[in-house]
Every structure is written in structure tokens, then in C-alpha cells.
Amino acid sequence: MVLDNLGSSLRGTLETLQGKTRLSEEDVEAVVKEIQRSLLQADVDVSLVMELSDSIKTRALEEEPPGGTSARDHVLKIVYEEMVAIVGESTEIPLEPQTILLAGLQGSGKTTSAAKMAWWFSKKGLRPAVIQTDTFRPGAYDQAKQMCERAEVEFYGDPDESDPVAIAREGLEATEDADVHIVDTAGRHGLENELIAEIEEIEDLVAPDLSLLVFDAAIGQGAKEQARQFEEAIGIDGVVITKLDGTAKGGGALTAVNETDSSIAFLGTGETVQDIERFEPNGFISRLLGMGDLKQLSERVERAMSETQAEDEDWDPEDIMKGSFTLKDMQKQMEAMNKMGPLDQIMDMIPGLGGGLMDQLPDDAMDVTQNRMRSFEIIMDSMTEAEMENPRSVGASQVRRISRGSGRDEETVRELLEQHKMMEQTLKQFQGMGDGDMQRMMKKMEKQGGGGGGMGGFGPF
């Protein structure tokens, strides 16, 4: 995820305080220097780095840790709170009719973000429309149209019109029944005067309720100047950070937020239209520090299960908690997991599984796991209906047949059957649990890793 190397470095630094009950000035200096180094390597602006590190140093030396709190827990709490303060609150996005203008340089991900945001609004019960005004980049119209078709949202563009202001005007008229208008503007490789003038004209016409600046997470120190110029031209209400699924450093984008005195609205986390999330500062920093984010995880689970059930109305996930757990159920769960996003992102959201544990895994660990899941899916496609319903009936001769049919070795077929057996046994432990039991279990998980919403989980660190 964004700033992943920063998170790993910070966690490593905090480990040096393990077992200490008091902090010396030398301890604090060492931690602050490492934080400065980590932030600078992540392309965070120098002035912002000094502001953050000074605040952490002052608080670490002056504040008394609460009784029973270790020095490491105390510093972790301070780092968490100061980093949440730096990234600021999430941009307010009311669920009501509005017009949103997207600005940014070419390649920042505006067109993809427009479709993703439209999809997000549609899932909130509003009717969105994307208006594509980019007449500069070849293929912008086709890309926007295809993305909006995938998102199943209304789209307007005119590949034969060369005037972006005319397209914006006609687009608003053509989509007047929409609740939310998302106007995508052209980008350039740099901030030429022509680009600024064009955006100002479009802004005058559409009178947006929100102007959002789209930044690639990989942007570096140039973010500060770009953000300032866009702010002067149209005024920036929030920032959308894209491409967080790669190896981007991310610090430049955070610098841009600080420079425009705005906040982060959305995070783009993958290639599909569903790979978008509202920015939540507590959860974002919590994941960064390896403390999990149960709120974002539960939202993804709920969405994925709902979409999977919509594709197969005969399957009800609640039945899993009532009766037998078949391979069909396991297959549907795997389909839902695929809809939740990359596995490493999901791991980051689970308290105790992301962060420090992920640091210890080989770089290709998640790829291996994803490949194993794909193998399981192919194997299940080669099984009969009866075998899917009653996997315990599968014997040696059937394993050989399934192996030949799927092109996977017999060992992998047996691994699938064993995995199903383990999941079945685990689910039996949950069957019969009441809501109160489940809530107590979730609270226990939060205390074990930090849930992203509160600071009650510092004890075990």
C-alpha cells in the first residue's frame, strides 16, 4: 500500500524500544531521526517532515506515559496521533446532488478515478454521470466510455467536438437527470498556461460544488508546486490519490494535501472500477503502522458477499452458519475474496496479520497464495456436482480423475480437500454464536491489533 516502506521502517524503529519503561533523550533522538529518514525517503516535503518530527520529539519528551504503558506503546500512540493530524480529516462528500470537477496532470489517473467515483456514488443510491471533456489525449474518450460501461453508470463525451467547454455544456444538458455530475478535464505533461486557462473556463461553466485534484501516488517533490498552481487556478477542496497498488512512495501526494490546505477524498487501490475507497485517516495510519483496519475490511467483505450473492441468487452466505459447508460455499467465498481486492491489501486490514507480519514474509508470498487460490478454482471447475456438495466422498480414484481434468497435480487436489475440511471445522466453532459473542470476538481482535478507529489496542504492542 501507499508508504509501505515507510510503515515497515517505522515499525522497525519502534521495535528498538521494546522492553523499555522509560525513554531517554537519546532514545527519542534515535527514533525521530529514523522517522525523518523514512519520511524523506518516501518523498514527503522537508518542511512537513520537520514539523512532524518536532511534534513527536516534543511530546515524547514532555508527556508522561499512562500507568502500565510501555515506552514503545507510548511513542507508537504519539506517532499515530501526529500522523493522523498531518494527513487531516477526510474530505466531506455529501450524499446529495452535486457537481465534481477533476483536475490533474496527464497520467495521474483522472479518467479511471471519474468512473470509480461514479461507481461509488451509484452504490450509495445516487445516479451519477461522467462527462469527459479531454480533447487533448488520444483515446481519452474511448477509455472513459469503456470504464463507465464497466461501472454501469451514465457517460457523455463527444469525440468529434474539439472544444472542451462546449462538451461540458452539452454534457450537463444531456445528463440533467443525474444526481451527481463528475466532470473529467484534460491533463498535460506539465502545467502549461493553456491547461490552466482551459480548466478555469470549464470551472466557470460547470460551477462545481467540489474541485478534486488527482495525484498519482508515485509523484515526488514536484507535487508541491503543481498543487499550488492548481489551487491558485480553481481552488482545491480535496485530493484523490491513485495507483496505491504499486510500489509508489506516496509522500509527494501527502505533501500536495498539506500544500493546498485541503484533505484526501478517495484512494484508488487497483485496476477495476471497484478498487476505490473513501479516505479514513484513522484506518489509513493504522494500516500503515501494522494495526489493521477492521472498518474498511468489514465494508469490503459486505460489498463482496453482496455482489457474489447477486450473481447467484440460489446461494445465501448466511446458510453457511446454519448447515453444512460445501465446496460450493468455499468456491463462492473465494469469488467474494477476489472481489475484495489484492490479498496483501486485505492482510493489511486484519489486526495482527498486516504490518510487522507482512514485513517478515518473502516478497512473492502473496503471489504464491493468489496462485494457489487460482489452482483451487480450476480444480473445483473439474469436479462433479455431487463432489462439490459432498467433498468427504472424494476418494483416491476421483482425486486422480480431477487431477487429470484440471491439469493440477494430485497433491494440490488433496490440499484443496484438506483446506475445505479445516474451514468446515472452523465454521462449526462459530455456528450457534449470538451477536453478542461475535461482537466480543471483534473487540478482542481490535485489542490484539488496533482496529483503526480507536487507540484501545496499544497494550499488546
N, C-alpha and C positions, 0 to 999 in steps of 0.2 A: 504494500500500500504506500501512499504518499509518505515521504520522510521515513521510510522503513529503516534505512541505515542509521538515521538519527535516533530512532527508537531503540535500536539494538545497542548503539553506543551509550545512550543514557542509562539503559538497564545495566550494562556492564560497569559503568561508573558507580552506580548506586550499590552494586554488589560489594564494592570495596569497603562499604560502611557496615557490612553485615556483622552483627555481634556487638557493635559499639553502642554504649548507652549515652555517651556524651560526645559532642562534636568539638574538636579543637579548631582554631582559626586555620591551621594547616590543612585539616580535613576539608573545610569549606572551600578554601582556595583551590585545592586539587579538583574538587567536584565542579566548581564554577569554571575553571579553565577547560575542563573536558566538555562541559556544556557549550562553552564558547566555540571550541574547536568543532564540535559536532554540528552546531548551527551554521557556522561559516562554511563547512563542507557541504551543507545542504542548500547553499546559495541564499541563505537569509541575509538581508541587508545588515551591514556592520552596525549602524546606529540602533537597529532593532535588537541585535544581539547584545549590545552593551546595556540597553535598557532592561532587557530580560534578566541578564546575568547579575546586574547590580541589585535588582529587586530580590532575586533568590539569595544572594550573598547577605544582604541586609537582614532579611527575615530569618535566615538560618542561624545567624549570629545573635540576633536580638530576641527572637521568640523562644519561650521555654516550651519544650515538648510536653504534651499532656501526660499525666501519670500513666506508666505502663507502656508508653510508646517508645520504640527503639529510635536511635538516631537515623537509621536508614528510612524507617517509616515516616519520620518527621520531615526529612528532606524530600522524600517522594511526594508527600502531601503538598509541600510548598511548590515543587516543580510543577505538579499537576495544576494547582490553582493559578500559578503565574502564566503557564502556557495557555490555559483556558482564557485568561484575561487578554493575552496577546491576540489570539485568533478571534476573540469577541463573540458576540451573540450571533445567532443565525439570522439572515435577512428575513424580515417579516414578509410572508407571501400569503395574503388573504385568499380564502377560497370563495371568490366572488368575481363577477365580470371585471375584466381589466385588459390593458394592452401592455405588452412587454417588448422592449426593444433590445436586441442582442448586438453587441459590438465586440470587435477584437481583430487581431491580425489574421492574415491568411494562414491556414493550417492549425489554428487554435482549437478547432472543433465546434465552431458555432452551428453549422448546419446539422451535425449529429445531435448537438445539445438541444436545438429547437425541437426536433422530433421527440427526443427523450422527455423533454419538459412537457410537451403536448400529451404524450402517453401518460405521464404522471398526473396531469390535471384530469385526464379522462378517467383515471382510476379513482379520482376523488369525486366523481359525479358531475363534472363540468364538461361542456362541449368546447374543445379547443380547435383552433385553426392556425396553421403555419403559413405565413406569407413570405415567399422567397424573393428578395429584391436584388440578389447578387447577379449583376450582369457582367462582372469582370472575370470571374473564374470559369473557364470552360468546364462543363459537367456539373456545375452547381445546381442547376435546375433539376437534372436527372437524379442526382444524388438525393436532393431534398424530397423529390416526389416518391422515390423508392422507399426512403426511410419513413415517410409519413404513411405510406401504404402498409408497411410492416407494423407501424404503431396503430393503424386503423383510425387515423384522425384526418380531418379535413385539410386540404392543401390548396394553395393558389400560387401560381407563378406564370410567367409569360416569356417563353424562350425567344419570341420574335420581337419583344419590346426592349429597346436599349436604354430607356430612361428609368432608373430605379425608383424615382419619386412617383412616376406615373403608375408603375407596378404596385407600389404601396397604396396609392389612392384607389386603384381599381380593385386591389385585393381586399381592402376594408369593405368596399361596397359588395363584392361578390360573396364575402363571408360574414355579412352583417348579422346573421342569426347565431353566430358563435358566441360563447360566453367569454372566452379568453383568446385574444389575438397575440400571436408570437411572431414578431417581425424580425426576420434574419437579414442582416446587412452584409455588404461585401467587405472583404478584408484585403490587405495588401501585404507585401513582404516587409514593408516599413510604413511609418506614419507619414505618408505624403500629404501635402495640403489638400490634394484632390479628394483623398479618402475622408479627411475631416470635414470638408465642405459638404460632401455627399451625405454623410451621417447627420450633419446638422440640418440639412434640408429635409431628410426623412423624419427626423425627430420633430421638426416644426409641424410637419403634416400629420403624423400619427398621434402626437401629444401623449407619449407613453406614461403609464402610471408607474412603471419601473423600467430603469435602464440598467441592464446587467452586462458586465464586462467578462468576456470568456477568455480564460488563460489556460494554455497547456501547462500541465504540472512540471514539465521539463524546462520551463522558461527560467532564465538565470537572472543576473543582476540588471539586465535591460528592462525588467518588469517595472521598476520604479519610475523611469522616465515615461514609458508607454502609459502606465496608469495615470500619471499626472496629466498627460496631454488629452487622454480621453475624458478625464474628469473635468478639465477646463472646457472641452468642446460640448459635452452633452450632460455632464453630471452623472456620477455613477452611484447607484443605490445598492448594488451588491455584485459579487463576483461568483462566476461559475468556474470551478477548477476541473479540467478534463484530463483524461488519459492516466488515471491513477492506478491502472492495472499494470503499468510497465515499471521501469526502473528509475522513474523520474525522481529528482531530488526534492522538488516541491517548495523549497524555501523562497524562490522568486515569487511564486503565486501568493504566499503568505505576506511577503513584502508589499505586493500590489494592494492587498486588502488594507494594510496599515496606511499606505500612501494615500489612498482615496478616502480614508476615514469612513469606509463602508463595512461590509460584513460578507460572509460567504453564504450563498443561497443554496447551491447544489454542488454535488460531487459526481463526476462521471467516472464510472468504475469499470467499464468494459465496452465491448463492441456492439451489443444488441440494444434495442430501444429500452429494454427493461433495466439496463445497467445504469441506474441513476438513483441517487438518494439525497434526501434533504440533509443539509449540513446540521449536525448537532454537536456543539463544541465539547460537551462533557464526554460523549461517546467517542468522538474523534481522538481526543487526547488520551482517553482511557485505553483505546486500542493501541495507540502509539506506545504507551508505557507498559503494554502487555497485561492490562487489567480487564480486557473483554468489553463487550457492548451488548448486553442482553436485549436491550430495547430494539436495536437495529436487527439483531438476529431474529427476534420473535416476529418482527414485521415481515422479514424476508420469508420465514417459514410459513406464515399465514398466507402471504401472497402466492407462494409456490404451490402450497397444498390446494388453494382455491382454484388456481389455473389448471392444475393436474386433474382435479375433480370435474372441472368444466369440460375437459376433453373426453372424459369417460364418466358419464353420469351414473353408471352402474357401480362405480367404486366410491365408497364413503370412508375417508380416513378414520372416522370415529368408530367404525366397525372393528378396527384393529384392537381397540381397547376392550372389546366385548367378547370376541370369539377367537377363533384360530387365526394364526398369522401365516399366510401362504406365500409362495414365491411371487404370486401376482401382486400381493401387497408390497413385498420387498421391491419389485420392479417399479411400482408406482412411486414408492418413496425415493428411489434412485432418480426417477424422472423429475420429481419435485426438487431434489438436491441440485440437479443440473440447472434448474431454473433459478436457483438461489444465487448463482454466480460462481466464480473461481473458488476452489476449495481452500486456498490459502487465505482468502478474504473471510470465509466462514470461520476458519480456525481462529483468526484474529479476534472474532467476536465472542468466542467462548472463553469465559474466565478460567484461567489456569492452563489453557491449551495454546493460546496465542503467545505473542511476545517472547519471553525467555525460552519457552519450549521450542518455538519455531526457530529460534537462533541456533539451537543445537542440532537441528535436522539437516541432512545433506541438501544442497541446492535443488536437486532433482526429486526430492521426496514427494512433493505434491504431484509432479508429473507422473511418477510411478503409481501413485494412488489413483489418479484420474484414469490412467491406462488400465489399471486393474478393474475399475468400475465399468469401463467400456467393454472389457472382456466378459465380465459378468452379464452385461446386457445382451451381447451376442450369443452367449451360451443359452440364456433364457429364451431367446428367439428360436432356438433349435429344440426346445423341449415341447412335449405334448401338453394339451390342456390338463390331462389327468396328473401329469408330473408336476405341473405348476401348482395345482391345487393340493397335491399331497406329496411334497418333496421327500418325506421319510420313506416312501415306497420305492425310491430310485435305487436300483441295485447295480452290481458291477457291470452287467451286460448293457444296461441302459447308459451308464457313465461312458462306456466305450462308444456307443452309438452317438450320444450327444457330443462327445469329443470330436468324432469324425465329421459330424454335421456342422459344427461351429468352427472347425479349424483351430480349436484350442486344445491344449494337452489335457489328459485325464486328471492330472494333479490340480489344474485350475478349476475343473468341474467340481472336484471334491472340495476345493476351497470355498466355492460358492455355496455348496450344501452345508458346509460347516459354519460359514458366516450366517446363513439363514437360521441355523439351529441356535447360534449364540444370540442373535437378535430376538428370536422367539422366546428364549429363556429370560432375556432382559425385560421384554414387554410383559411377561407374566408377573414380574415383580411390581409393575405399575398398575396392572388390572385390579380394579377394586379400590384404587386410591380415590379419595374425595378431593374436592377443590382445595380444601384446607391443607391436605397433605402435599399437594402439588405446589402450593404457594410457599409452604415451609421449605420444600426442596429447592425452589428457585432462590429463596432468600439465602439458603446455605451456600448455593453456588456463587451468589453475589459476594458473600463474605470471603469466599475462598479465592476470588479473583478480581473483585471490583466490577460492578455492573455498568459503569459508565454514567449512572445518574447520581450517585452519592459517594461519600467518602468513608462509608462504614466498613469498607473491606481492606483496611490497611493492616489489620492485625497480623495476617499470615505472611506478610512480605518480609 
